[in-house]
Amino acid sequence: MLASRQLLGVARSRALGCAGMGIRRMATVSDSPLDKKVRQNNWEEGNFINYKKMSENLAVVRSRLNRPLTFAEKVLYSHLDDPHNQDIERGTSYLKLRPDRVACQDATAQMALLQFMSAGMPAVANPTTVHCDHLIAAEVGGEKDLEAAVNVNKEVYDFLSSVCAKYNIGFWKPGSGIIHQIILENYAFPGGLLIGTDSHTPNAGGLSMVAIGVGGADAVDVMANLPWELKAPKMIGVKLTGQLSGWTAPKDIILKVAGILTVKGGTGAIVEYFGPGVDSISATGMATVCNMGAEIGATTSLFPFNDRVYDYLVSTKRKDIGDFARAYAKELRADEGAEYDQVIEINLSELEPHINGPFTPDLATPISKFSEAVKANGWPDELKVGLIGSCTNSSYEDMSRAAAIARDALNHGLKAKAQFLVTPGSEQVRATIERDGQLQTFEEFGGTVLANACGPCIGQWKRGDVKKGEANSIVSSYNRNFTGRNDGNPATHAFVTSPDLVVALTIAGSLHFNPLTDKLKDKDGNEFLLTPPSGDALPSVGFDAGRNTYQAPPKDRASVNVQVSPTSDRLQLLSPFQPWDGKDATDLPILIKAQGKTTTDHISMAGPWLKYRGHLDNISNNMLIGAINAANGEANKVKNQTTGAWDAVPAVARDYKAKGIKWVVIGDWNYGEGSSREHAALEPRHLGGLAIITRSFARIHETNLKKQGMLPLTFSDPADYDRIQPDDKVDILCTELAPGKPITMRVHPKNGEAFDIKLSHTFNEGQIEWFKNGSALNTMAKSAKN
């Protein structure tokens, strides 16, 4: 309401000014400073930032709620499909939203676009981009690895290139960089709402954008012009005071927060940073914090608009967007008196550098206690590999600081003691650090510069220095360090920290080294302390764009043919899933009772399986092969309840499906945490599963399961997980499914009386239709026919 009054005031004063000069005219809507036509980016002609519409929506919501709003609430509510009638209650309501953009990376884009094709529309209804970053394996170095990837993945790249051209989608070719860095450099804008088919989409929160990781089916909804549904998040506020200095980096903020909230503490919430400490962090530093917020299960993370954001927009040739944001700046931060559901306070002046891990990103240890923790836990103390870059930490500032440390070592006659790998986040960053000398420093230091891609961060790393099963330690500036994620070796102890500490530890070659207090010996045997890192947040002479790797959709799209070979083992056109038969499901076997952490990596592994992301049947051969079976403590070995034989999880599921038997999975806490991997939901649906029953779910995975017509259910009493035995049979009383009401699972033990357990769910009416029709896509197609 306040924003509307301000606009009216501007219009009124202008009208009076004209009258005072003897000119009579009425104020018009074009008098509003928000009425400008400012493009969302430099690549698309007809897509504009609509602060005026956002302001109008906010005015409606303010008049209804009559309370101060957090910044995240402002962004969400300004994108409501129906601000007048939308029910709004944190943690309860399902918001129907209209995002500004959709972004997909190549691994997830395949399935999302295959689904979109089946919707029968001529073009995407909302601005969409596809980014080739996941399918490039790190082996020998950037140029050769990129060349190999283009050859190996030609079929997939040709499909993506052609489908993007056909449906009016921007296509960033292999070598462009990692999706989140490209979004930050080109598409993110303050106050915008973006959904992306990758769990680290929240990276764009560094430019004051609400950016949320989703499954491909959600992306298809927005591409098809349906409102996107999100359970209204709770709000966690992180108040930052003081300022960063010395060895403490922006990464340490989220490493500290992860230690406080754990991998599930942010579930169902947006983490919003505020306070005077925010202004001491660069825009790319803020992006680092938001990026790794995915590791605490948060819906997204967000920083307010300030001069650091403006400076980054100017540096990336988007000054007009920065100026427009300044006109809307009052709504690009929290209202005075806005309330959060939880508040954490961090004094940046007192914050220590942290190292998190191994095996989980929330095991946070300050550097002063890390050596002691290494000894106490028996972690391998020799550092084998240090890795910097990725979507989390490959900004110009990150690379400048890291290069300053490496140069300091070189000046003392030292090089990397451990293997050192560098992953530039984008072609623009790579070209700029090549021009400004940081790249040369890394190579002098002994480093190998990899392709502008995800690489080792997602398991695309052909590592040859240790054998599988050999215990060893690596340290990276990445975001995620689950068991086996980086190199497929479950014995690798992966630690996550800032690029600064990665370089320092790489010089020492030991996890016992603390650069704040420990001295090194130079080439002459003299002791010295490494100089604390320093580096410019932005290049003083601007960015070098490097090679042009963008493909705009052609003007004439009618003649474009989408390339999918019917004999391909990497791409497969989709067939609709069968609708529910309207009956209760009885006598279902438990395919697996998974115990402990079951991430989307356990449910649908990445690494070598990435090549099958466009072929549902082939990739389903990795379903749940990493989950630990409670029956025997082993992975990928379950009992076939119809034959008594033990076999691989996908093989047993396929046998049940061939026999017409539906099955369920029993899972533990926070089931499906990690990447937004839609295949982790598609595969169990494809292989005949009906329900996944857990103590709790990670948000994206729960939604993905619903979209595919599965039943994600939770034990109303989490202790009931322990009452279920792997060889029990169960009935799921599907006919009881209704919003806000539990449903019954009848358990039939192998020996003993049957008993009932109550299962909770978060289905609303619309989502129940997805289940009844067989999937959200089926529901969309059904609506289009009516």
C-alpha positions in Angstrom: 0.0 0.0 0.0 2.9 2.3 0.9 4.5 1.8 -2.5 1.2 2.7 -4.2 0.9 5.9 -2.1 4.4 6.9 -3.1 3.7 6.4 -6.8 0.5 8.4 -6.5 2.4 11.2 -4.7 4.9 11.4 -7.5 2.2 11.6 -10.1 0.3 14.2 -8.1 3.4 16.4 -7.6 4.2 16.3 -11.3 0.6 17.2 -12.3 0.7 20.2 -9.8 4.0 21.3 -11.2 2.6 21.5 -14.7 -0.5 23.3 -13.5 1.8 25.9 -11.8 3.3 26.7 -15.2 -0.1 27.3 -16.7 -0.2 23.8 -18.4 -3.1 21.6 -17.6 -2.7 17.9 -18.0 -3.7 14.8 -16.0 -1.1 12.6 -14.4 -0.7 9.4 -16.4 0.5 6.0 -15.5 3.7 6.6 -17.5 4.7 9.2 -14.8 5.6 6.3 -12.5 9.4 5.6 -12.1 8.5 1.9 -12.2 6.8 2.2 -15.6 10.1 2.0 -17.6 10.7 -0.8 -20.1 13.9 -2.4 -18.8 15.0 -5.7 -20.3 15.6 -8.6 -18.0 19.0 -9.2 -19.7 21.1 -8.4 -22.8 20.2 -11.6 -24.7 16.4 -11.4 -25.0 14.6 -8.6 -26.8 11.0 -8.9 -25.5 11.3 -9.9 -21.8 11.1 -7.0 -19.4 11.3 -6.5 -15.6 7.9 -5.7 -14.3 8.4 -3.8 -11.0 5.2 -2.0 -11.5 3.1 -5.2 -11.5 5.1 -6.5 -8.5 4.4 -3.2 -6.6 0.7 -3.5 -7.4 0.6 -7.1 -6.2 2.4 -6.1 -3.0 0.0 -3.3 -2.3 -2.9 -5.8 -2.5 -1.1 -8.2 -0.1 -0.1 -5.5 2.3 -3.8 -4.3 2.6 -4.8 -7.9 3.4 -2.0 -8.9 5.9 -1.4 -5.5 7.5 2.0 -6.4 8.9 5.7 -5.8 8.0 7.1 -8.2 5.4 10.4 -9.9 5.1 12.3 -9.3 1.8 11.6 -12.9 0.7 7.9 -12.5 1.4 7.9 -9.4 -0.8 9.4 -11.2 -3.7 7.1 -14.2 -3.4 3.9 -12.2 -2.8 4.7 -9.8 -5.6 4.6 -12.8 -7.9 1.3 -14.3 -6.8 -1.0 -15.5 -9.5 -4.0 -14.2 -7.5 -2.9 -11.7 -4.8 -6.5 -10.8 -3.9 -7.6 -14.3 -3.0 -4.5 -16.3 -2.3 -4.5 -17.9 1.2 -1.2 -16.8 2.8 0.1 -18.5 5.9 3.7 -19.4 6.5 4.4 -23.2 6.6 0.7 -24.0 5.6 -0.6 -22.3 2.5 0.3 -23.4 -1.0 1.2 -20.3 -3.0 0.4 -20.2 -6.7 3.2 -18.1 -8.2 4.2 -16.7 -11.6 8.0 -17.0 -11.9 9.9 -14.6 -14.2 12.2 -17.3 -15.6 13.2 -21.0 -15.9 16.7 -22.3 -16.1 17.8 -26.0 -16.8 21.2 -27.6 -16.8 21.9 -30.2 -19.5 21.5 -33.3 -17.4 18.0 -32.3 -16.0 16.9 -30.4 -19.2 16.7 -33.6 -21.2 13.9 -35.1 -19.2 12.2 -31.7 -18.6 12.1 -30.9 -22.3 11.0 -34.5 -23.2 8.1 -33.9 -20.8 7.4 -30.4 -22.3 7.3 -31.8 -25.8 4.6 -34.2 -24.8 2.5 -31.2 -23.6 2.0 -30.3 -27.3 2.7 -26.5 -27.1 4.5 -24.5 -29.9 6.9 -22.6 -27.6 7.7 -22.0 -24.0 5.4 -19.5 -22.4 8.0 -18.0 -20.1 11.7 -17.1 -20.7 13.8 -20.3 -20.4 17.5 -21.2 -20.8 19.4 -24.4 -21.0 23.1 -24.7 -19.9 25.5 -27.4 -20.8 27.7 -28.0 -17.7 27.1 -31.4 -16.2 28.3 -33.8 -18.9 31.9 -32.7 -19.2 34.2 -35.1 -17.3 37.4 -33.8 -15.8 40.4 -35.9 -16.8 43.4 -34.1 -18.3 42.5 -30.4 -18.6 40.0 -27.9 -19.9 40.4 -27.9 -23.8 40.9 -31.7 -24.2 38.2 -32.6 -21.7 35.7 -30.2 -23.5 36.6 -31.7 -26.9 36.1 -35.2 -25.6 32.7 -34.3 -24.0 31.5 -32.7 -27.3 32.3 -35.9 -29.1 30.9 -38.3 -26.5 27.7 -36.3 -25.9 27.1 -35.2 -29.5 23.7 -36.9 -29.6 22.5 -35.2 -26.4 23.9 -31.7 -27.3 22.3 -32.0 -30.8 18.9 -32.8 -29.1 19.2 -30.0 -26.7 20.3 -27.5 -29.4 17.4 -28.5 -31.6 14.7 -28.6 -28.9 15.8 -25.2 -27.7 15.7 -23.8 -31.2 12.3 -25.4 -31.8 10.6 -24.1 -28.6 12.2 -20.6 -28.3 14.7 -21.4 -25.6 18.2 -19.8 -25.1 21.0 -22.4 -25.3 24.4 -22.1 -23.7 26.7 -24.5 -25.4 29.3 -26.7 -23.7 32.2 -24.6 -22.4 29.9 -21.7 -21.5 30.2 -22.4 -17.8 28.2 -23.6 -14.9 24.5 -22.8 -15.0 24.5 -20.8 -11.7 27.4 -18.6 -12.7 25.8 -17.9 -16.1 22.6 -17.0 -14.4 24.4 -14.6 -12.1 26.4 -13.0 -14.9 23.5 -12.6 -17.3 20.0 -13.3 -16.0 19.6 -12.7 -12.2 18.0 -9.4 -11.2 16.9 -8.0 -7.9 13.4 -8.9 -6.8 12.9 -11.5 -9.5 11.6 -15.0 -9.1 13.5 -17.8 -10.9 13.1 -21.6 -10.8 15.9 -23.9 -12.0 16.2 -27.6 -12.4 19.2 -27.8 -10.1 19.4 -27.7 -6.3 21.9 -24.9 -6.3 19.7 -22.5 -8.2 19.6 -20.3 -5.0 23.0 -19.0 -6.0 21.1 -16.1 -7.6 20.1 -14.9 -4.2 23.4 -13.1 -4.2 21.8 -10.7 -6.6 18.7 -10.3 -4.5 16.6 -12.8 -6.5 14.4 -15.5 -5.1 15.8 -18.5 -7.0 14.5 -22.0 -6.2 15.6 -25.4 -7.2 12.8 -27.6 -8.6 12.2 -30.8 -10.4 11.8 -30.9 -14.2 8.0 -31.3 -13.9 7.8 -28.0 -12.0 9.8 -26.4 -14.8 7.4 -27.8 -17.4 4.5 -26.2 -15.6 6.0 -22.8 -15.9 7.1 -23.4 -19.4 3.5 -24.3 -20.2 2.2 -21.1 -18.5 0.7 -22.8 -15.5 1.1 -21.2 -12.1 3.9 -22.8 -10.0 3.0 -24.1 -6.6 5.1 -23.7 -3.5 4.3 -24.3 0.1 4.6 -20.9 1.8 8.0 -21.1 3.4 8.8 -20.1 7.0 11.4 -17.4 7.4 14.8 -17.9 9.0 16.7 -14.6 9.5 20.4 -14.5 9.8 21.6 -11.1 11.2 25.2 -10.3 10.2 27.2 -7.8 12.2 30.9 -6.8 12.0 32.8 -7.4 8.9 35.0 -10.1 7.2 38.7 -9.7 7.3 41.9 -11.8 7.0 41.5 -15.4 6.3 37.7 -15.4 6.9 35.7 -15.6 3.6 32.0 -15.4 2.7 32.1 -19.2 2.5 32.7 -19.4 6.2 29.3 -17.8 6.9 27.4 -20.7 5.3 29.8 -23.3 6.7 28.9 -21.8 10.2 25.2 -21.7 9.4 25.3 -25.3 8.2 26.8 -26.3 11.5 24.0 -24.6 13.4 21.0 -25.7 11.3 22.3 -29.1 10.0 21.4 -30.6 6.6 17.6 -30.5 7.4 17.3 -27.4 9.7 16.4 -25.1 6.8 13.7 -27.4 5.3 10.5 -25.6 4.5 12.2 -22.2 5.1 13.8 -19.4 3.3 17.0 -18.1 4.9 17.2 -14.3 4.6 20.4 -12.4 5.5 20.3 -8.9 6.9 22.1 -6.5 9.2 25.1 -4.2 8.9 27.5 -7.0 8.1 25.9 -7.6 4.8 27.6 -4.5 3.3 31.1 -6.0 3.8 30.3 -8.9 1.5 30.7 -8.7 -2.3 27.7 -9.8 -4.5 29.6 -12.9 -5.6 30.4 -13.6 -1.9 26.6 -13.4 -1.2 26.0 -15.8 -4.1 28.4 -18.3 -2.5 26.4 -18.2 0.8 23.1 -18.6 -1.0 24.5 -21.4 -3.2 25.5 -23.6 -0.3 22.2 -22.9 1.5 20.9 -25.9 -0.4 23.0 -28.0 2.0 20.7 -27.1 4.9 17.6 -28.0 3.0 16.4 -24.4 2.7 13.9 -23.5 0.0 16.3 -20.7 -1.0 18.5 -18.0 0.5 18.5 -14.3 -0.1 20.4 -11.1 0.4 18.9 -7.6 0.2 19.7 -5.2 -2.7 22.6 -2.9 -1.9 25.5 -1.0 -3.6 27.5 -4.3 -3.8 24.8 -5.8 -6.0 24.5 -2.6 -8.0 28.3 -2.6 -8.6 28.1 -6.2 -9.9 25.3 -5.4 -12.3 27.3 -2.4 -13.6 30.4 -4.6 -14.1 28.4 -7.2 -16.0 27.0 -4.6 -18.4 23.5 -4.3 -16.7 23.7 -0.7 -15.3 20.1 -0.1 -16.5 18.9 -2.9 -14.3 20.8 -1.6 -11.4 19.3 1.9 -11.9 15.8 0.4 -12.2 16.4 -1.6 -9.0 17.4 1.6 -7.2 14.0 3.0 -8.1 12.3 0.0 -6.5 14.9 -0.3 -3.7 12.5 0.1 -0.8 10.8 -3.2 -1.7 14.2 -5.0 -2.2 14.8 -5.3 1.5 12.8 -6.3 4.6 10.3 -3.9 6.1 11.3 -2.4 9.4 9.9 -4.7 12.1 9.5 -7.7 9.9 9.4 -10.9 12.0 11.2 -14.2 11.3 10.3 -17.6 12.6 13.9 -18.0 13.8 16.9 -15.6 14.0 20.6 -16.5 14.0 23.2 -13.8 14.7 26.7 -14.0 13.4 29.5 -11.5 14.2 31.6 -11.5 11.1 34.5 -9.8 12.9 34.7 -12.9 15.2 33.9 -15.6 12.7 36.7 -18.1 12.2 37.5 -19.9 8.9 35.8 -23.3 8.9 36.3 -26.7 7.3 33.2 -28.9 7.0 33.1 -32.6 6.6 33.9 -35.3 5.9 30.9 -37.1 4.3 28.4 -34.4 5.2 28.4 -30.7 4.7 27.1 -29.8 8.2 29.9 -31.2 10.3 31.5 -27.8 10.9 34.9 -27.3 12.5 36.7 -24.0 13.0 40.3 -24.0 11.7 41.6 -23.6 15.2 40.1 -27.0 16.2 40.5 -28.8 12.9 43.9 -30.5 13.4 42.7 -31.8 16.7 39.5 -33.2 15.1 41.6 -34.9 12.4 43.7 -36.7 15.1 40.7 -37.5 17.2 38.7 -39.0 14.4 41.6 -40.8 12.6 40.9 -39.0 9.3 43.8 -39.4 6.8 45.9 -36.3 7.4 47.8 -36.2 4.1 46.0 -34.0 1.6 45.9 -35.7 -1.7 44.0 -33.1 -3.8 42.9 -29.5 -3.4 40.1 -28.3 -5.7 38.9 -24.8 -6.2 36.1 -23.3 -8.3 32.7 -24.8 -9.1 29.4 -22.9 -9.1 30.0 -22.1 -5.4 33.4 -20.4 -5.4 34.7 -19.4 -8.8 34.1 -15.7 -8.9 36.8 -13.2 -9.9 37.2 -12.4 -6.2 37.7 -16.1 -5.3 40.2 -16.6 -8.0 42.1 -13.4 -7.2 42.4 -14.3 -3.5 43.4 -17.8 -4.3 46.0 -16.6 -6.8 47.4 -14.2 -4.2 48.1 -17.0 -1.8 49.6 -19.2 -4.6 51.8 -16.2 -5.6 53.0 -15.7 -2.0 54.0 -19.4 -2.0 55.8 -19.1 -5.3 57.7 -16.0 -4.1 59.0 -18.2 -1.3 60.0 -20.9 -3.8 57.1 -23.3 -2.9 54.5 -24.9 -5.2 51.5 -27.1 -4.5 52.4 -30.2 -2.5 49.1 -31.9 -3.2 47.5 -32.2 -6.6 45.7 -28.9 -7.4 42.7 -28.5 -9.7 40.9 -25.3 -10.8 37.4 -25.2 -12.2 36.5 -21.8 -13.6 32.7 -21.2 -13.2 32.2 -19.6 -16.6 34.0 -18.7 -19.8 33.8 -15.0 -18.7 35.6 -15.7 -15.5 38.2 -18.0 -17.3 38.9 -15.4 -20.0 39.2 -12.6 -17.4 41.6 -14.5 -15.1 43.6 -15.5 -18.1 43.9 -11.8 -19.2 44.7 -10.6 -15.6 47.3 -13.3 -14.8 45.6 -15.4 -12.1 45.4 -18.4 -14.5 49.1 -18.3 -15.2 49.8 -18.1 -11.4 47.8 -21.3 -10.8 49.7 -23.1 -13.6 53.0 -22.0 -12.2 51.9 -23.2 -8.8 51.4 -26.7 -10.3 47.7 -26.5 -10.9 45.6 -28.0 -13.7 42.8 -25.8 -15.1 39.7 -27.8 -15.9 36.9 -27.0 -18.3 34.2 -24.4 -17.4 31.9 -27.1 -16.0 30.8 -28.9 -12.9 33.4 -31.7 -13.1 34.6 -33.2 -9.9 31.9 -31.4 -7.9 29.2 -33.8 -9.3 31.3 -37.0 -9.7 32.5 -36.1 -13.3 36.1 -36.7 -12.3 38.3 -39.5 -13.8 40.6 -39.6 -10.9 43.6 -41.9 -11.1 45.8 -41.2 -8.1 44.1 -43.5 -5.6 42.5 -46.9 -5.9 38.8 -47.3 -5.1 38.5 -48.2 -1.4 41.7 -46.5 -0.5 41.2 -44.0 2.4 42.4 -40.5 1.5 41.5 -36.9 2.1 40.6 -34.1 -0.4 39.6 -30.5 0.3 37.5 -28.5 -2.1 35.7 -25.1 -2.3 32.6 -27.0 -3.5 29.2 -27.2 -1.8 28.5 -30.9 -1.3 30.7 -33.8 0.0 28.5 -36.8 0.5 30.2 -40.2 0.5 31.6 -41.0 -2.9 30.1 -37.9 -4.6 33.3 -36.4 -6.0 35.2 -39.4 -7.2 33.0 -42.5 -6.6 35.3 -43.7 -3.9 33.4 -44.2 -0.6 36.8 -44.1 1.3 37.6 -40.6 0.2 37.2 -38.1 3.0 36.0 -34.9 1.3 36.1 -31.6 3.2 34.5 -28.3 2.1 36.0 -24.9 2.8 36.9 -21.6 1.2 39.2 -21.4 -1.8 41.7 -19.6 0.5 42.0 -22.5 2.8 42.1 -25.0 0.0 45.2 -23.3 -1.5 46.9 -23.0 1.9 46.3 -26.7 2.7 47.5 -27.6 -0.8 50.8 -25.8 -0.2 51.3 -27.7 3.1 49.9 -31.0 1.8 48.5 -31.7 5.3 45.2 -31.3 7.1 47.1 -30.3 10.2 48.2 -27.0 8.7 46.5 -23.8 10.0 47.7 -20.8 7.9 46.6 -18.3 10.6 49.2 -19.7 13.1 51.5 -22.2 11.4 54.7 -21.3 9.5 56.0 -22.9 6.4 59.7 -23.2 5.3 60.7 -21.5 2.2 63.2 -22.8 -0.4 66.1 -21.8 1.8 64.7 -23.4 5.0 63.5 -20.1 6.5 60.2 -20.0 8.3 57.4 -17.7 7.1 53.7 -17.1 7.6 51.5 -17.0 4.5 50.1 -13.4 4.0 46.3 -13.3 4.5 44.6 -13.3 1.1 43.4 -10.2 -0.7 41.7 -9.7 -4.1 39.5 -7.4 -6.0 35.8 -8.2 -5.9 35.5 -7.1 -9.5 38.1 -6.7 -12.3 39.2 -3.0 -12.5 39.0 -3.0 -16.3 35.8 -5.0 -16.6 35.2 -8.6 -17.5 36.5 -10.2 -20.7 33.5 -12.1 -22.2 35.8 -14.7 -23.9 34.3 -16.9 -26.6 30.7 -16.4 -27.6 29.0 -19.7 -26.6 25.3 -18.6 -26.7 22.8 -19.8 -29.3 19.7 -17.7 -29.6 16.5 -19.3 -30.9 16.1 -18.6 -34.6 13.4 -16.3 -35.9 11.8 -19.1 -38.0 11.3 -22.1 -35.7 8.7 -23.9 -37.8 11.2 -25.7 -39.9 13.4 -26.9 -37.0 13.2 -30.7 -36.3 14.0 -32.0 -32.8 16.6 -34.7 -33.1 15.8 -37.9 -31.2 16.9 -41.3 -32.7 14.4 -44.1 -32.0 17.4 -46.5 -31.5 19.2 -44.2 -29.1 20.4 -45.6 -25.8 20.7 -42.0 -24.4 17.4 -40.4 -25.4 13.9 -41.9 -25.1 10.5 -40.3 -25.8 8.2 -40.6 -22.9 5.0 -42.6 -22.5 2.4 -41.4 -20.0 2.2 -43.2 -16.7 -1.0 -45.1 -15.9 -3.7 -43.4 -13.7 -4.7 -44.8 -10.3 -7.2 -47.6 -10.5 -9.3 -46.1 -7.7 -8.7 -48.9 -5.3 -6.7 -49.6 -2.1 -3.4 -51.2 -2.8 -2.9 -54.5 -0.9 -0.2 -57.1 -0.3 2.6 -54.9 -1.4 6.2 -56.0 -0.8 8.8 -53.6 0.6 11.4 -53.3 -2.1 14.0 -51.9 0.4 13.9 -50.6 3.9 16.6 -47.9 3.6 18.5 -47.0 6.7 20.4 -43.8 7.5 21.2 -41.0 5.0 19.5 -41.7 1.6 20.2 -38.7 -0.7 19.2 -38.3 -4.3 22.8 -39.5 -5.0 21.9 -42.8 -3.3 18.6 -43.0 -5.2 19.9 -42.0 -8.6 23.6 -41.7 -8.8 25.4 -39.2 -11.0 28.9 -39.7 -12.4 28.8 -42.3 -15.2 25.0 -42.4 -15.0 24.6 -38.8 -16.2 24.8 -40.0 -19.8 21.4 -41.7 -19.4 19.5 -38.7 -18.1 17.4 -38.6 -21.3 16.6 -42.3 -21.3 14.3 -43.2 -18.4 14.5 -47.0 -18.8 18.3 -47.1 -19.0 18.9 -44.8 -16.1 16.5 -46.7 -14.0 19.2 -49.4 -13.7 20.8 -47.2 -11.0 17.6 -46.9 -8.9 18.5 -47.0 -5.1 21.7 -48.8 -5.8 23.5 -46.6 -3.2 20.9 -47.0 -0.4 21.8 -49.1 2.6 19.4 -52.0 3.1 18.4 -52.3 6.8 18.0 -56.1 6.3 21.7 -56.7 5.7 23.6 -53.4 6.0 24.6 -53.7 2.3 23.9 -51.5 -0.7 22.2 -52.8 -3.8 21.3 -56.2 -2.4 17.7 -56.9 -1.6 15.5 -60.0 -1.2 12.9 -60.7 -3.9 9.9 -61.6 -1.8 8.4 -63.7 -4.6 11.4 -65.9 -5.3 13.5 -65.6 -2.1 16.6 -64.8 -4.1 18.8 -61.8 -3.3 19.5 -59.4 -6.2 20.2 -55.8 -7.2 17.5 -53.3 -6.3 16.5 -52.4 -9.9 16.4 -56.1 -10.9 14.0 -57.0 -8.1 11.8 -53.9 -8.9 11.7 -55.0 -12.6 10.7 -58.5 -11.6 7.9 -57.2 -9.5 6.7 -54.9 -12.3 6.7 -57.8 -14.8 4.5 -59.8 -12.4 2.1 -56.8 -12.0 3.1 -56.3 -8.3 3.3 -52.7 -7.0 5.9 -52.1 -4.2 6.9 -49.5 -1.6 10.1 -48.2 -0.1 10.6 -47.5 3.6 13.0 -44.6 4.3 14.7 -42.8 7.2 15.0 -39.1 8.0 15.3 -36.3 5.4 14.9 -38.9 2.6 15.9 -37.4 -0.8 18.2 -34.6 0.4 20.8 -33.3 -2.0 20.5 -32.6 -5.7 17.1 -31.8 -7.2 17.5 -34.9 -9.3 14.1 -35.6 -10.8 15.1 -39.1 -11.9 15.1 -40.1 -8.3 11.3 -39.8 -8.5 10.9 -40.9 -12.1 12.7 -44.1 -11.7 10.6 -45.6 -8.8 7.5 -44.6 -10.7 8.8 -46.2 -14.0 9.7 -49.4 -12.2 6.3 -49.9 -10.6 6.6 -48.2 -7.2 3.5 -46.9 -5.5 4.7 -45.1 -2.3 7.8 -44.0 -0.5 7.2 -44.0 3.2 9.7 -42.2 5.4 10.4 -40.5 8.7 10.7 -37.2 6.8 11.4 -35.9 3.2 13.6 -33.2 1.7 11.3 -30.6 0.1 12.2 -30.9 -3.6 12.2 -34.7 -3.6 8.8 -34.9 -2.0 7.4 -32.6 -4.6 9.1 -34.5 -7.4 7.5 -37.7 -6.2 4.0 -36.1 -6.2 4.5 -34.8 -9.7 5.1 -38.3 -11.0 2.0 -39.8 -9.4 3.8 -41.4 -6.5 2.7 -41.2 -2.8 5.3 -39.6 -0.6 4.1 -40.5 2.9 5.6 -40.0 6.4 5.1 -41.9 9.6 2.8 -39.9 11.8 4.9 -41.3 14.6 8.5 -41.5 13.4 9.1 -44.4 15.8 6.9 -46.6 13.6 9.9 -46.8 11.2 11.4 -49.3 13.7 8.2 -51.5 13.7 8.5 -52.3 10.0 10.6 -55.3 8.9 12.0 -55.6 5.4 10.1 -58.8 4.7 6.7 -57.4 5.9 3.9 -56.9 3.3 1.7 -53.8 3.5 -1.6 -52.4 2.4 -1.9 -48.7 1.5 -5.5 -47.5 1.9 -5.3 -45.0 -1.0 -9.0 -44.4 -0.9 -8.5 -42.5 2.4 -6.3 -39.9 0.6 -7.7 -36.4 1.4 -6.1 -33.0 2.3 -4.9 -32.7 5.9 -6.0 -36.3 6.9 -3.7 -39.2 7.5 -4.1 -42.5 5.7 -3.7 -46.0 7.0 -1.0 -48.5 6.2 -1.9 -52.0 7.3 1.2 -54.0 8.0 1.3 -57.8 7.6 4.3 -59.2 9.4 5.8 -62.5 8.1 5.0 -64.0 11.5 2.4 -62.3 13.6 -0.8 -60.3 13.7 -1.5 -57.5 11.2 -1.4 -53.9 12.7 -2.3 -50.4 11.4 0.1 -47.4 11.2 -1.0 -43.9 10.4 0.8 -42.1 7.7 0.8 -38.3 7.2 1.2 -36.4 3.9 1.2 -32.9 2.5 -1.1 -33.4 -0.5 -3.6 -30.7 -1.4 -6.6 -31.1 -3.7 -4.7 -30.3 -6.9 -1.9 -32.6 -6.0 -4.3 -35.5 -5.3 -5.5 -35.0 -8.9 -1.9 -35.7 -10.0 -2.0 -39.0 -8.1 -5.4 -39.9 -9.5 -4.5 -39.1 -13.1 -1.1 -40.8 -12.9 1.1 -37.7 -12.9 1.0 -33.9 -13.0 1.8 -34.1 -16.8 -1.2 -36.3 -17.3 -3.3 -33.8 -15.4 -2.0 -31.0 -17.6 -2.8 -32.9 -20.8 -6.3 -33.8 -19.5 -7.0 -30.1 -18.7 -5.9 -29.1 -22.2 -8.4 -31.5 -23.7 -11.4 -30.3 -21.6 
